[in-house]
């Protein structure tokens, strides 16, 4: 990345650090923002959390790019006068990928009187959301790593989570695959993945997939790869795997065992396969070349990401935590873009969590610059699925890996509401 990093404010700027879950960084200051009328607009405090350097468990994830993106966004928007004249005060917290860390970060949000928690990552939904429910703080645009995000009344998701991705994968595979093998975790979440894929294939008149549950932490998937190849056949079949960080390990095994001349397409979802992984595993020579990938957002090279890339160049030059092609970084950007749209629509001199929640419930829309459809969270905007009652956006994108890059396979968004509702009704 190139560019000049400018000072976050044209005035003195204070930084405060807190001691929760390995530390929290506050971006704050005093005085009036450029473009604001005196001190008539109060600062807006928000929190973003994600596992960072404090995540030390063997299978812990590190999503430090999300909190770094939040900080860069705050510097950029405050230098331009804030959001509708409000200084944006960002508190970041290392969630540590533990329930203890998630709860501590949520309590920090309560202590800071945050108006919302934005663009965050946690696999520990109950621990993260319960304190927010008690305090009435909305959780806007989580990554979707926990199913609680799609059930809690304080959660306002921007996407349909992994469930929507699986439903989209089913629709894509049904279009061009005679037979499908699914390799997925041998967990309750994996059972749900299998059922979504089954529902989507059945709805398209296709035969059920060969379901191959497997251990999440395996170091080799040769046995599963052989079964997947057998189930898909050597011509016209497809293999899909949703194993998170272990997806790379599975496809390494699969490509080694795939017979020469075989015509087997592979597929996965964002979060399991994304551009940084493709780059790291060989680009155009990676095992994912030609793979179908279902995503929530436009492909990384889409022009709609240019505003985010500009902020990263200008406000986070040299910050290696932020990869603009990373889905976590993108999710944080989309969440902050949604908040900006919401606050500008409210046009209040003082923003509170209660006011944000009221606006969300009454149907104030959030425009994310085309990175998602325009979003609203009224009761009538939700898809009516018993299993996913908080989903308002059941649209996904179809992408494909070509010459080592994730590119759009189809323009626009694909609506997978029918599969989500059918899967919920029949499970």
MOVEN-V382280 format. One record per residue. RES is the residue in one small letter. SS is DSSP state (H for helix, E for strand, L for the rest). PHI is phi in whole degrees, 0 to 359 (none if undefined). Layout:
RES/SS/PHI
RES/SS/PHI
This chain:
x/L/none
x/L/233
x/L/140
x/L/253
x/L/275
x/L/265
x/L/299
x/L/294
x/L/220
x/L/274
x/L/201
x/L/304
x/E/223
x/E/253
x/E/235
x/E/237
x/E/246
x/E/250
x/L/248
x/L/224
x/L/48
x/L/74
x/L/117
x/E/225
x/E/249
x/E/252
x/E/259
x/E/212
x/E/190
x/L/224
x/L/97
x/L/268
x/L/283
x/L/300
x/L/92
x/L/274
x/L/268
x/L/59
x/L/249
x/L/288
x/L/253
x/L/280
x/L/300
x/E/250
x/E/261
x/E/228
x/E/234
x/E/232
x/E/234
x/E/191
x/L/296
x/L/228
x/L/294
x/L/280
x/L/279
x/L/245
x/L/296
x/L/304
x/L/255
x/L/290
x/L/263
x/L/239
x/L/241
x/H/299
x/H/298
x/H/290
x/H/291
x/H/295
x/H/295
x/H/299
x/H/295
x/H/296
x/H/299
x/H/299
x/H/300
x/H/291
x/H/290
x/H/289
x/H/295
x/L/262
x/L/107
x/L/81
x/E/257
x/L/52
x/L/88
x/E/270
x/L/296
x/E/267
x/E/254
x/E/255
x/E/250
x/E/248
x/E/216
x/E/278
x/L/284
x/L/66
x/L/57
x/L/224
x/H/294
x/H/297
x/H/295
x/H/297
x/H/296
x/H/296
x/H/294
x/H/295
x/H/294
x/H/298
x/H/300
x/H/294
x/H/299
x/L/278
x/L/55
x/L/296
x/L/278
x/E/191
x/E/255
x/E/236
x/L/49
x/L/254
x/L/231
x/L/202
x/L/272
x/L/246
x/H/300
x/H/298
x/H/297
x/H/282
x/H/270
x/H/302
x/H/299
x/H/291
x/H/299
x/H/297
x/H/274
x/L/74
x/L/260
x/E/287
x/E/251
x/E/253
x/L/71
x/L/293
x/L/292
x/L/93
x/L/282
x/L/231
x/H/295
x/H/301
x/H/297
x/H/256
x/L/230
x/L/290
x/L/290
x/L/268
x/E/261
x/E/233
x/L/290
x/L/271
x/L/230
x/L/268
x/H/66
x/H/294
x/H/299
x/H/295
x/H/296
x/H/294
x/H/297
x/H/293
x/H/299
x/H/300
x/H/295
x/H/293
x/H/292
x/H/295
x/H/284
x/H/215
x/L/238
x/L/288
x/E/219
x/E/228
x/E/246
x/E/243
x/E/252
x/E/214
x/E/294
x/L/274
x/L/220
x/H/298
x/H/297
x/H/296
x/H/299
x/H/295
x/H/301
x/H/298
x/H/293
x/H/298
x/H/296
x/H/301
x/H/297
x/H/294
x/H/294
x/H/297
x/H/298
x/L/266
x/L/81
x/L/261
x/L/288
x/L/298
x/L/287
x/E/282
x/E/267
x/E/236
x/E/286
x/E/209
x/L/293
x/L/291
x/L/262
x/L/293
x/L/260
x/L/211
x/L/234
x/H/300
x/H/297
x/H/294
x/H/294
x/H/297
x/H/296
x/H/296
x/H/296
x/H/298
x/H/289
x/H/278
x/L/82
x/L/273
x/E/215
x/E/84
x/E/261
x/E/223
x/E/235
x/E/235
x/E/222
x/E/230
x/L/237
x/H/60
x/H/296
x/H/274
x/H/300
x/H/302
x/H/298
x/H/297
x/H/289
x/H/300
x/H/298
x/H/298
x/H/294
x/H/294
x/H/266
x/L/294
x/L/297
x/L/300
x/L/84
x/L/290
x/E/243
x/E/243
x/E/275
x/E/244
x/E/211
x/E/200
x/E/230
x/L/301
x/L/101
x/L/266
x/L/227
x/L/216
x/H/302
x/H/302
x/H/293
x/H/298
x/H/300
x/H/291
x/L/257
x/L/117
x/H/60
x/H/292
x/H/259
x/L/285
x/L/292
x/L/261
x/L/303
x/L/86
x/L/287
x/E/279
x/E/226
x/E/264
x/E/229
x/L/270
x/L/240
x/L/300
x/L/300
x/L/305
x/L/276
x/L/295
x/H/299
x/H/293
x/H/273
x/H/301
x/H/301
x/H/296
x/H/297
x/H/296
x/H/297
x/H/298
x/H/299
x/H/275
x/H/244
x/L/222
x/L/301
x/L/84
x/L/276
x/L/288
x/L/289
x/L/260
x/L/248
x/L/297
x/L/269
x/L/279
x/H/296
x/H/295
x/H/301
x/H/298
x/H/298
x/H/297
x/H/300
x/H/298
x/H/296
x/H/290
x/H/296
x/H/296
x/H/299
x/H/302
x/H/297
x/H/295
x/H/296
x/H/297
x/H/289
x/H/289
x/L/50
x/L/250
x/L/284
x/L/229
x/L/257
x/L/232
x/H/300
x/H/296
x/H/291
x/H/296
x/H/299
x/H/300
x/H/298
x/H/298
x/H/291
x/H/272
x/L/100
x/L/297
x/L/271
x/E/241
x/L/261
x/L/256
x/L/70
x/L/85
x/L/284
x/L/222
x/L/299
x/L/300
x/E/247
x/L/219
x/L/237
x/L/289
x/H/306
x/H/287
x/H/274
x/L/279
x/L/285
x/L/80
x/L/262
x/L/297
x/L/283
x/L/228
x/L/292
x/L/262
x/L/289
x/L/244
x/L/238
x/L/253
x/E/254
x/E/228
x/E/242
x/E/259
x/E/234
x/E/214
x/E/270
x/E/232
x/L/51
x/L/80
x/E/235
x/E/284
x/E/229
x/E/293
x/L/269
x/L/219
x/L/288
x/L/79
x/L/259
x/E/245
x/E/272
x/L/245
x/H/304
x/H/301
x/H/294
x/H/298
x/H/291
x/H/297
x/H/295
x/H/292
x/H/286
x/H/255
x/L/287
